[in-house]
Amino acid sequence: MRHHTALMLFSLAAAPAAAQTLDTVYTHADTLRGSNGPARAWWDAAFYDLHVRVNPADSSVLGWNAITYRVLQPATVMQIDLQTPLEIDSIVQDMKKLSSRRDGDACFVTLKAAQHAGATKQLTVYYHGHPGRDRPRPAGFIWAHDSLGAPWIATSDEGPGASIWWPVKDYPGDEPDSQRIAITVPDPLIDVSNGRLRGTTHNADGTTTYEWFVASPINTYDVAVNAGSYTHYADTLHGDSGALSLDFWPIAYHADTAKGQWKQAISMLQCFEHWFGPYPWYRDGYKLIEQSYLGMEHQSGIAYGNRFLNGYLGRDLSGTGLGLSWDYIVIHESAHEWFGNNVSANDVADQWIHEGFATYAEGIYTECRSGKTAGAAYLIGLRKGIQNRYPIIGPHGIGRWYTGDLYFKGANVLHTLRQVVDDDARWREILRGLNRTFWHQTVSSQEVEAYISRESGVDLGKFFEQYLRATKVPEFDYKVDGTTLSYRWSNVVAGFDMPIRIQVPGMGTRLVRPTETWQTITADRPNVIPIVDENYYVTVKGP
């Protein structure tokens, strides 16, 4: 059930898709995908038992998913999602075939058996097709080859959703408690999926079935196939919750290079456990798996394709040079294990919870390596990429929202929040507390915002309205008349009242509390020019 009651090369890891605009015409299909509609709301996913045969010869899949679910209230129609061109062959419950109708990428199943509240039921969907073969960018299945010509197959579906390659309740507010992932591939390919390998079956037809088991709740878009000519080596981290198994799966001829580059995983895990709390998936372990595309935060099995380079394919996104001291995919995608996989947005409109926090974690890792000033400089350097065309939070219930500001602006919102809290020990406890309080849960942005407000002791309602739901950047205005320094906020939402540190020549650094009304300070010399602390994401305008 992975929700509670009180959602590239995706993550930034590929060239970001064009942002959705506020004037986009959202469709009936968007609503079916993004909302917890009547054919979804009555049932709660408990366990997915996914079996898929992968055939690289014709880029096809054949499989089935047995869905175990809890009945929350009686119903007669169930929504299962599977995107075209994949086709459903049959749907079976209690050994009886069920009828269904297609509505775009949603399938509405008419149930024969009574669905009594409190009961646990199972239904199996059999399907086949050619996923991902003719798409304009890698999505669903990615059919590639390594440099020696061997097939190299992967899935990645954060944007389009898990139903691009398997039948599922493709709604981020409901995740299974656990999952089996049994993938059959031609020999000698090896499949590496999420969780732990429970069994390997060599079949008479020259294929092998790899059975993986995830013992924890999982984002459905994190469920992954990685099939290639892999080799394996392992390590152990003695972390906050004991011994954490580390498994590394490079393409065999990259083993030596991987052993050098992927050492960063140790210091990364140590840093993030300090700042964010225990790694959330000790039961399932931590893996890095080499892939043909850039990267993805697949839970307990990070997809890695950064070519064993530091930076983002050898580039520093901050322009400071600091990002060249670590591997972007190892750091950014692994940060999602805490923010995105552990604490998960229950609507893609709130996915700044994933990308803003994971990008902020890049600054935290830089701080762990090189000190607080360096971490701040890295995050400030990212600001050049902020566009402020659209709010960070998008429309809810429509299943698609993306703007690049989820990353750089989201990270700088958090960096600015750290200044507002003005207590590093408390700030660290807030980050750890988010992972502890919302452990293995899906949440809304409002819940995250309320938690930070409560634990910081600061009413941050207007702060979040300004930075998450508007595009305006607060402007610190000042003017000087002799020894009188006047200042105020402009370009802000009504009632914005964020305190800010400024340096006044001759008077040192002080915390001031601007409002939209002019306030004054009497300086000890005429014509002083205040210097605003650059750690706050604001603009400054003088006379």
N, C-alpha and C positions, 0 to 999 in steps of 0.2 A: 504494500500500500504506500509507500513512501510519500506521504503528505501529512499535514497536521491541520487541526481545525481552527484555532483562535482568530525558461526556459526561461581561420577557417582554412587540409590546409585551410582550416577555417578559423575559428577564433580570430584574429588578425593575421593568422598564419598564411593566408594566401592573399593575393591582391584583393582588397576588400570589395565586396559587391556594391553596386550603386545603392545609395541610401533610399529607403522608402520615404516618400514625401507625405506630408500631412494632407495633401489634397488627392492622394491616391484613392481611386474608387475601389473599395473593398467589396468582395463578391460573396455570394452564397457559399461558395467553396471555401473561402477564407474563414467564414463563420463556422462551418462544419469542422474545419481543422482546428481552429484556435479556441473554441469555446467548449465548456463542459455541458454540452447539450443534453436533452432528455434521454437520448439513447446511450449516453456515456455515464451520466451522473448517478444512475441507480446501481452501478457495479464498480467494484474496487479490485484492481489487479493485485493478485497475490504471488503468482509464480508463472513465468514463461518458460516453456520447454521447447526450445528452438532447434530444429534439425534441418540442415541445408546441405545439399549436394551441389558443389561448384564445378562447372565444366568450362575451363578456359578455351577449349577448342572452338566453341561457338558462343562464348560469353553468356552462358545460360545458367540458371539456377533452378533447382527443383527441391521442394521441401515442405515442411509443415511446422506449425506452432501450436502446441497444446496450451491453452490459456486457462489457468486456475484462477477463479475469482470469487470474491465474497459478494453476496447479494445484500445491498443496503436497503432496497425497497422493491416490491414486486414490479415486474415489467414483462413485456412480451417482445420488445424489439431491442437489439443490441448493435451498436456501431463498432465495426472493425475497420481499420484503415489499411489500405494497400494501394499504392499509386500505380497508375498505368505507366508503361504497358504491361506490368505484371498482371497475371490473371489468377483468380481463385478457381480451383478445380472442384472443391467440395468443402462443406462445413458439416461437422458431425458432432452430435451430443447424445450421450446415452445410446450409442450405436445406431442412431437414426440420422439420416441426412436432413439438413435443414434448407429451407428456401431462403433466398436473399435477393436484394435488388441493389444495383449500383447507382450511386449518385456522385459522379466524378471519381474522386479518390477514396470515397467512403463507401462502405458496404453495410447495408442494414439487414440484419439477420432476424428472421422471424423464428422465435423459440417455440418449441412444442411443449417442453416440460414446464411445470410450474416453477416460478422463481420466488422462493419464500425468503423473506427478510431474515438475515442471520445465517442462511445456508451457504455452504461452499460448493461451487459447481465447477465443471470443466467443459471446455469446448475446444475442438481442434479444427484448424484451418489448413487445408492443403492447397498449395499454389505452385506456379512455375512462371518462367519468363526470362527476359533479357534486360536486367536492370543496368542503367547507366551507360548503355552502349552508344547512344546518339545524343548525349547531352553536351551543351556548349562549354561546360566546365566540369571538373571532376566532382561527381556526386553519386551517391549510392555505391555501386561497384566501380572500381577503377581497374581496368584490365591493362596491365603494363608488362614489361619485360626488364630484367636486370641487364647489366652490360655484357653478360655472357649469353644472353638470349633466352634465359629460363623465364617461364611465366612468373609474374609478381603481381599478386592480386590483393586488393584492399577494399575496405568500405570506409566511407566518410559521409556523414549525413546531418551535421548539426543544423545547417540551414533548411534543407528540404524536409527533414524529419526521418525517423527510423522507417516509416512505412514506404520509403523509396525502395527498400529491398526486402522487407519482411512484414507479415501481417501482425498488427499490434494496435493497441489503444494509443494512438499517437498524440498524446496530450500530456504536457509537462507537469501538470498538477497531480498525476497519478503514476507512480512507479512501482514495479514489482518488489516484493520483499527480497527475492533472490531469483536466480535464473540459471538454467543450463543452456550452453551453447555448444552444439555438436555439429562440427563442420567436416564434410567429406571432400577430399581433394585428391587429384591424381598423384600417384607416386612419381618422383621422390619429394614432392612439395611437402612442407611442414606448415600447419596452421597454428597460429598463436592468437588466442582470443583473450577475453577478460577473465580475471579470477585465477583459479588453479586448475592445472591439468589433472583430471581424474582417471582418464583412461585413453588408450590408443588401440584401435582395432584395425588390423590389416585385412582388407577385404579381398575376395577372390578375383574381383574384376580389375585389380591393379590400382586400387584407391586405398586411402587410409582415412579413418574417421577419428578426429581429435575431439574428445569430450572435455569441455571446460565448464567449471562451475563457479558462479559468483554467489558468495554466501551473504552478501549485503544488498541493500536496496541499490538500484542502478538507474541512471538516466537511460531511457531507451535509445537516445541518439548516441550514447556512448558504446553500445554493444557493437563489436567489431570483428571482422574477418581480416587476418593478415596472413597470407599464404605465399611462401617463397622458399628460396634455398637458404634457410637460416641455419646458423650455429648458435650455441647457447653457452653462456658462462654466468656465474652467480656470485653473490656476495651477501653479507648480512650487516644490517645497521642495528646497533644497540640503542634504540630510541626511547622516547617517552613512555611507550606502552610495551616495552620489552624488545624481543628480537624481531626485526622486520626483514623478511626475505626480499632480496633484490635480484631480479632476473633480467638479463640483457640478451637481446635477440638481434644481432646484426646479420646482414647477408654474409655468408661464410668468408668471402674474400676480403671483407672489411673488418674482420675480428680484431686485428692488432690496432687499427686506427680507432675503432670503437672503444677499446679498453683504455686508451689515452683520453679521448674526449669525454666519455661518459663518466669519468671519475667525478665530474662536477655534480653528479646526482647525490653524492654523499654530503657535500657541504650545503647543497640546496636543501635537502631534507632536514639537516640539522638547523639551518637558519629558519626554515618555515615552521618547524616544530616549536622553536623558541618563540616565534612571533604569533603563530596561528593556533598552536596546540598540537596534540598528537596527530600524526598522519591518520586519516580516517579509515583506512582499509587494511589494517594489520591482518585480518582474516583472509584477505584476498591477495596480499603482497603488492609489491611495486615492480613494474616492468617498463623498460624502454624497448621499443620494437622498431627497427629500421623500416622506412617506407619510401615509396617512389614519389609521394607528394610531400608537401612541406611539414605538416604536423597537425595533430589533433589530440584533444585531452581525453581520449578514451579511458574510462575509469579503470584504474589498476593496470593499464596497459597502454602507456603513452605512445602514440604514433610519432615517429621521428624521421624527418627527411631534410635536415638542415645542412647536409653534406659535410658533417663533422667540422663545421666552421663556427667560430665565435661570432656574436652578433646575429643579425637577421640576414641569413645568407651572406655573411661577411660584411654587412653594413650596420652602423650604429643608428638606430632610429632617433636617438636623442640629439645627435650632432655634437655630443660632448666628448666622444671617445670612450666614455665609461662603459658603454654597451658592448664594446669589443673585448672586454675582459671575461665574458661569459657567453654561453650558448643560449640564444634566445628561446629555442624550442624546448630545451631541457628545463629552463627556468619558467617561462610563461605557461607552457602547457601543464607542467607539473603543479604550478600554483592552483590550477583549476581543481586539483584533487580536494582542496579545501573550499574554494569559492567557485561553484559551478557544479561540482559533483557531490560534495558533502552538503553545503548550503546551496540549494538550487532554486532558481526562480520558477514559480508555478505558472508564469505566463511569459512569453518571449518579449513582451513589452518591457519587462523588468530585468532584462538580461545584463544590464550594467552590473548587477550583482555578480555576474560571471566575469565579464571582460574588464570592468573598471577595477575590481579588486585584484584580478590576475595581473593587470598592467601595473597597478600600484605595487604588487609583490616584486616586480622587477627592480623598483627603487629600493624596496626593503632588502633584496638580495645584494644590491650594490652597497647598501649601508652595512650589511653583515661583512662584506669583503673589505670595504674601503672607508667606512666611517659615515657618520650622519650627514656631514656636509656633502659628500660625494653622492649619497643616495638622493638628497634633495636636488642637487644639480642635475642628476639624470632625469628626474620627474619634471623639473622646470624646463629642461631641454625638449621634452616631448610637446610642450605647448605650441610649438610652431606648426604642429599638425592638426590643431583644433580648428574646426570650421564654424561651429555655432550656427549652422543652417537649420537644424532641427533640435528639439529637446532630446535629452538622453532617454527619457521614458516615452514610449510610443503608445498608440491606442491598444487597449486590451481586448482580448477575445477574438482576435482575427488571425493569429498564428504566424504572422510575419512582421518583423520590424528589424531594421538594421540602419545604423549610422556609425561611421567611423569614430564619432565622438564618444561612443561607449568605452573606447580604450583610453585615449590620451586625456580627454576631459574627465572621464570617470576617475582616472588615477589622480588627477589634480584636484578634483573635488575631495577625495580622501586625504590628499596631502594638505589641503587647506583646512579640512576638519581637524587634522592633528594639531594645527596651530591654534584653532579655536579651543580645543580641549586643553592645550598648553600644559600637559602633564604626560610625559612619555610612558611612565609606568601604567597610568590609567589607560592611555591609548592602546598599549599592548594588551592590556586585560580586556579591553573592548573587542579587539580583533580575536583574541582567544575565546572570549565569551560568546561571540557570534557563532563560532564553530561548536562550542559546547552546548549552547542553548538550542540551536537549530540543527543539532547533530542528526545526520541522515534524514533531513526533512526538506520539503519544498516550501517556499515562503514567498510572500509578496514584498515589493520594495517598501511598502508602508510598514510592514513588520520589522524590517531591518532598520528603517529610519526611526521607528519608535524605540527600538532597543538601544540604538546609539544615543538618542536624546535622553533616555532614562538613565543609562549608565554613565553618561558624561555629566549629568546634572545640569544640562543646558537645553533650553527649549530651541530645537533646531528646525521647527516647522517652516519658518520663512527661509532659512538657509537652503533646505531641500527644495522648496518651491522655486527658489531662484536658480539653483544650479542643475536640478534634474528636470524641471518642468517648464523652464523658460530658456530662451537662447541668449538673453542679455548678459553681458559680463559686468559685474559691479564696477562702477567708476568712482574712484576716490578723487573728489574735486577739492582743490585748495586755492586760496588767494591770500596775499600778504599786503598789509597796510601798516607800514612802520614796524612796530614790535608785535602787532596783532596778526596771528595766523588763524585763518578761518578754514573750516573743512566740513564736508558733508558727503553722503552717498548720493549718487545719481545713477540712472539707468538700472534701477532696481525695482523689484516687486514692492507693492505697498507694505510698509511695516518692516522691511529688511533692516536688521540691526546688528550685523556682525561686528564684533570688536576687531581691531587690527593694530599691529605694532608699527610705529613709525619712529624714525630717528630725527630729532630736531637738533640742529647744530647748537652746541653750547648747553644743551639740556639733556643730552643722552637719549636713550631709547625709552619710549613709554607706550603703554597700551591705551588707545583712545577708542571711544564708542560712538562712531558717527551715526547719524540718522539722516533723513532726507532734509532736515532743517540745519541751517548753518550753525556751527558751534565755534568757539574761539579758544585759543591759548595765547597767553601773553609771554612772548619770548624775551630772553635777556639781551637780545641784540636785534637790530632792525633787519628786515628783508631776508629772513631765513627761508630756506627751501627744504621742506621735509622730504625724507627718504623713506618710502614705504617698503616694508619687509617683502622681498620678492617671493617668499614662500607662500604667500596668499595669491590665489588666482584672481587678480583684479587688474584693472587698468588705472592709470593715474593721469589727471588733467590739471595743469596749473594755469596761471594767468598767461 
